[in-house]
Amino acid sequence: MALRTEPFDEEASKALDSFDLSLDPSRADEFTQSQSIPVFPINVTLGEVQYTRIAAVGSNEVNNFVLDDREEGGTLEHSVWHVLENLFEFDIHKSPQVRTGNRTRELTDIFCFTELGLFLFETKAISVYATEPSRNTQRRVNNVQNQVKKGLSQLKGATRSIREGNKVSTNVGTELCFDRSLIPHAIVLVSELLPFGDWDEIVLQTIALARDSGMFIHILDLRELGTLRRLSKDKYVFDHLLVQRFKHFLQERTVFIRVQPSDDSIEPLT
């Protein structure tokens, strides 16, 4: 049976009626103008999907991942790294480490820098495997908001570590040198940001944190990051778009902001 690409007209309707009659002859009273056509079954067996390990080679890092990784946060981290890797080249690092006293810990999920700006990403994957299908919309919104609050707290700590002069290195121990006096872009990136629920509290908290800590703060999802990347011919344009986006956030006081590729404008979703 060929796939039909023409408009659904009377001829197509009659063909479907004949197909229905052929599958269930007992419905002949419903399809008096139809005729039976030859049909035959095709038995299909779907086996277990096999995933393989994928190695993504960047300018100075190699990151491995598998599509069915139950650690969904790691998959989202890789997605962010993959989107930005050829934009920042040698100056993007996944899971960089910071030395505080005698303790070494992860600074942030993704860290990029230029001579004009710093970019710190905390990725927050909203679980697909662990989510209960019966969970209502408000509970889902609460889950996303809790993840955003956690990310903001982590970015505040990461920025403080940078400004205190603590040693920052790659995940294999190579020390990173960058201008610590630059205003950082602190970015919480979630899997998907749907325009539901009351976000006023988080908006006010974000504005207060930006004012008190001297950071540009952004709450994005992967779709928005992809749009920003497509509009950025280089990392300096990416920096500029984030600054403009933050200005609109302060003006509109909403986290639901989309960059529009058609005219490079930035406007609220609502």
C-alpha positions as CSV (number, residue, x, y, z in Angstrom):
1,M,0.0,0.0,0.0
2,A,1.6,3.3,-1.1
3,L,1.8,6.4,1.0
4,R,-0.6,9.1,-0.3
5,T,0.8,12.6,-0.5
6,E,-2.1,14.3,-2.3
7,P,-4.9,16.1,-0.4
8,F,-7.4,14.0,1.4
9,D,-10.3,14.0,-1.0
10,E,-13.4,11.9,-1.7
11,E,-11.3,9.3,-3.6
12,A,-9.0,8.9,-0.6
13,S,-12.0,8.5,1.7
14,K,-13.5,5.8,-0.5
15,A,-10.1,3.9,-0.5
16,L,-10.0,4.0,3.3
17,D,-13.5,2.7,3.5
18,S,-12.7,-0.2,1.3
19,F,-9.6,-0.9,3.4
20,D,-11.7,-0.9,6.6
21,L,-14.2,-3.3,5.0
22,S,-11.5,-5.6,3.9
23,L,-10.1,-5.8,7.5
24,D,-13.5,-6.3,9.1
25,P,-16.1,-7.8,6.6
26,S,-18.7,-7.8,9.5
27,R,-19.0,-4.0,9.0
28,A,-20.5,-4.4,5.5
29,D,-23.6,-2.5,6.5
30,E,-21.5,0.6,7.2
31,F,-19.6,0.5,3.9
32,T,-22.3,-0.3,1.3
33,Q,-20.5,1.7,-1.4
34,S,-17.1,0.0,-0.8
35,Q,-15.6,-3.1,-2.1
36,S,-13.2,-5.7,-0.6
37,I,-9.6,-5.5,-1.6
38,P,-6.8,-8.1,-1.0
39,V,-5.0,-7.7,2.3
40,F,-2.4,-9.8,4.0
41,P,-0.6,-9.5,7.4
42,I,3.0,-8.7,7.9
43,N,4.5,-10.1,11.1
44,V,7.0,-7.8,12.7
45,T,9.1,-8.5,15.8
46,L,10.8,-5.7,17.7
47,G,13.8,-6.8,19.7
48,E,15.8,-5.0,22.3
49,V,17.5,-1.8,21.0
50,Q,21.3,-2.0,21.2
51,Y,23.1,1.2,22.0
52,T,26.8,1.7,21.5
53,R,29.2,4.0,23.2
54,I,29.9,7.2,21.2
55,A,33.2,9.1,21.5
56,A,32.9,12.8,20.7
57,V,36.3,14.3,19.9
58,G,36.7,18.0,20.5
59,S,39.6,20.4,20.2
60,N,41.1,19.5,23.6
61,E,38.7,16.9,25.1
62,V,37.1,13.6,24.3
63,N,33.7,12.9,25.9
64,N,32.0,9.5,25.8
65,F,28.3,8.9,26.1
66,V,25.5,6.4,25.3
67,L,22.0,7.4,24.3
68,D,20.2,5.2,26.9
69,D,22.4,6.4,29.8
70,R,20.2,6.3,33.0
71,E,22.3,9.2,34.3
72,E,20.3,11.7,32.3
73,G,22.2,14.7,33.7
74,G,25.4,13.5,32.0
75,T,23.6,13.2,28.7
76,L,22.4,16.8,29.0
77,E,25.9,18.0,29.9
78,H,27.3,16.3,26.8
79,S,24.6,18.0,24.7
80,V,25.6,21.4,25.9
81,W,29.3,20.6,25.3
82,H,28.5,19.4,21.8
83,V,26.5,22.5,20.9
84,L,29.3,24.9,22.1
85,E,32.5,23.0,21.5
86,N,33.3,24.4,18.0
87,L,32.4,27.9,19.2
88,F,34.9,28.0,22.1
89,E,37.3,25.4,20.7
90,F,40.2,25.1,23.2
91,D,38.5,27.2,25.9
92,I,35.5,25.0,26.8
93,H,35.9,22.4,29.6
94,K,33.5,19.7,30.9
95,S,33.6,19.1,34.6
96,P,36.5,21.4,35.5
97,Q,37.9,21.1,39.0
98,V,38.5,23.7,41.7
99,R,40.9,23.5,44.6
100,T,39.6,24.8,47.9
101,G,42.1,24.2,50.7
102,N,42.9,20.5,50.7
103,R,39.7,19.6,48.8
104,T,39.2,19.3,45.1
105,R,35.6,19.3,43.7
106,E,33.8,20.1,40.4
107,L,33.6,23.8,39.7
108,T,30.6,23.5,37.4
109,D,29.3,21.2,34.7
110,I,30.6,23.2,31.7
111,F,33.0,26.2,31.8
112,C,33.9,28.4,28.8
113,F,35.8,31.6,28.7
114,T,37.1,34.3,26.3
115,E,39.1,37.5,27.0
116,L,35.7,39.3,27.3
117,G,33.6,36.9,29.3
118,L,33.2,33.8,31.5
119,F,30.4,31.2,31.0
120,L,29.4,28.8,33.7
121,F,26.7,26.2,33.0
122,E,24.8,24.1,35.5
123,T,22.7,21.5,33.6
124,K,19.6,20.1,35.2
125,A,18.0,17.2,33.4
126,I,14.3,16.6,34.2
127,S,14.2,12.8,34.5
128,V,12.3,10.8,32.0
129,Y,13.0,7.4,33.5
130,A,12.2,8.3,37.0
131,T,9.2,10.5,36.4
132,E,5.8,9.1,37.4
133,P,3.3,9.2,34.5
134,S,0.6,10.2,37.0
135,R,2.5,13.3,38.2
136,N,0.3,16.4,37.6
137,T,1.5,19.6,35.9
138,Q,2.1,21.5,39.2
139,R,4.3,18.8,40.5
140,R,6.3,18.8,37.3
141,V,6.7,22.6,37.5
142,N,7.8,22.3,41.1
143,N,10.4,19.8,40.1
144,V,11.8,22.1,37.4
145,Q,11.8,25.1,39.8
146,N,13.6,23.1,42.5
147,Q,16.3,22.1,40.0
148,V,16.6,25.8,38.9
149,K,17.0,26.9,42.5
150,K,19.7,24.3,43.1
151,G,21.5,25.4,39.9
152,L,21.5,29.0,41.0
153,S,23.0,28.1,44.4
154,Q,25.7,26.1,42.7
155,L,26.6,28.9,40.3
156,K,26.8,31.3,43.2
157,G,29.4,29.1,44.8
158,A,31.3,28.5,41.6
159,T,31.6,32.3,41.0
160,R,32.7,32.8,44.6
161,S,35.5,30.2,44.1
162,I,36.7,31.9,41.0
163,R,36.8,35.4,42.6
164,E,38.6,34.0,45.7
165,G,41.4,33.0,43.4
166,N,41.1,29.2,43.9
167,K,43.0,27.1,41.4
168,V,40.8,25.9,38.5
169,S,41.9,23.0,36.3
170,T,40.6,20.7,33.7
171,N,39.2,17.3,34.6
172,V,42.7,15.9,34.0
173,G,44.5,18.4,36.1
174,T,45.8,21.1,33.7
175,E,45.5,24.5,35.3
176,L,43.3,27.0,33.5
177,C,44.3,30.6,33.2
178,F,41.6,33.3,32.5
179,D,40.7,36.8,33.6
180,R,38.9,36.3,36.9
181,S,37.7,40.0,37.0
182,L,35.3,39.5,34.1
183,I,31.5,39.4,34.8
184,P,30.4,35.8,34.5
185,H,27.4,34.5,32.7
186,A,25.8,32.1,35.1
187,I,23.5,29.8,33.2
188,V,21.1,27.2,34.5
189,L,20.1,25.0,31.6
190,V,17.2,22.6,31.9
191,S,16.0,20.0,29.5
192,E,12.8,21.8,28.6
193,L,11.3,25.0,29.9
194,L,7.5,24.9,29.5
195,P,5.5,28.1,30.2
196,F,3.4,26.8,33.1
197,G,3.2,27.7,36.7
198,D,4.0,30.7,38.8
199,W,7.7,31.7,38.5
200,D,7.5,35.1,40.2
201,E,9.5,33.9,43.2
202,I,12.3,32.6,41.1
203,V,12.4,35.7,39.0
204,L,12.8,37.9,42.1
205,Q,15.4,35.6,43.6
206,T,17.3,35.6,40.3
207,I,17.3,39.4,40.1
208,A,18.4,39.7,43.7
209,L,21.2,37.2,43.2
210,A,22.4,39.0,40.0
211,R,22.5,42.3,41.8
212,D,24.3,41.0,44.9
213,S,26.8,38.8,43.2
214,G,27.5,40.8,40.1
215,M,26.6,38.1,37.6
216,F,24.5,37.9,34.4
217,I,22.1,35.1,35.2
218,H,20.2,33.1,32.6
219,I,17.6,30.3,32.8
220,L,17.5,28.5,29.5
221,D,16.5,25.2,28.0
222,L,18.4,23.2,25.3
223,R,16.2,24.6,22.5
224,E,17.0,28.2,23.4
225,L,20.7,27.4,23.7
226,G,20.6,25.9,20.2
227,T,19.0,29.0,18.8
228,L,21.6,31.2,20.4
229,R,24.3,29.1,19.0
230,R,22.8,29.3,15.4
231,L,22.7,33.0,15.6
232,S,26.3,33.3,16.9
233,K,28.9,33.5,14.1
234,D,31.5,33.6,16.9
235,K,31.8,33.5,20.7
236,Y,31.7,37.3,20.9
237,V,28.2,37.4,19.3
238,F,27.2,34.6,21.7
239,D,28.3,36.8,24.6
240,H,26.5,39.8,23.2
241,L,23.2,37.9,22.7
242,L,23.3,36.7,26.3
243,V,23.8,40.3,27.6
244,Q,20.9,41.5,25.5
245,R,18.8,38.6,26.7
246,F,19.6,39.4,30.3
247,K,18.5,43.0,29.8
248,H,15.2,41.7,28.5
249,F,14.8,39.4,31.5
250,L,15.2,42.4,33.8
251,Q,12.7,44.4,31.7
252,E,10.0,41.7,31.2
253,R,10.6,39.9,34.5
254,T,9.9,36.5,33.0
255,V,12.1,33.4,32.5
256,F,10.1,32.5,29.3
257,I,12.1,34.5,26.8
258,R,13.0,33.3,23.3
259,V,15.5,34.7,20.8
260,Q,13.7,34.9,17.4
261,P,16.0,33.7,14.5
262,S,14.0,35.6,11.9
263,D,15.2,39.0,13.0
264,D,17.6,38.3,15.8
265,S,15.2,40.0,18.2
266,I,14.5,38.8,21.8
267,E,11.0,38.7,23.2
268,P,9.0,37.1,26.0
269,L,7.0,34.0,25.2
270,T,4.0,35.3,27.1
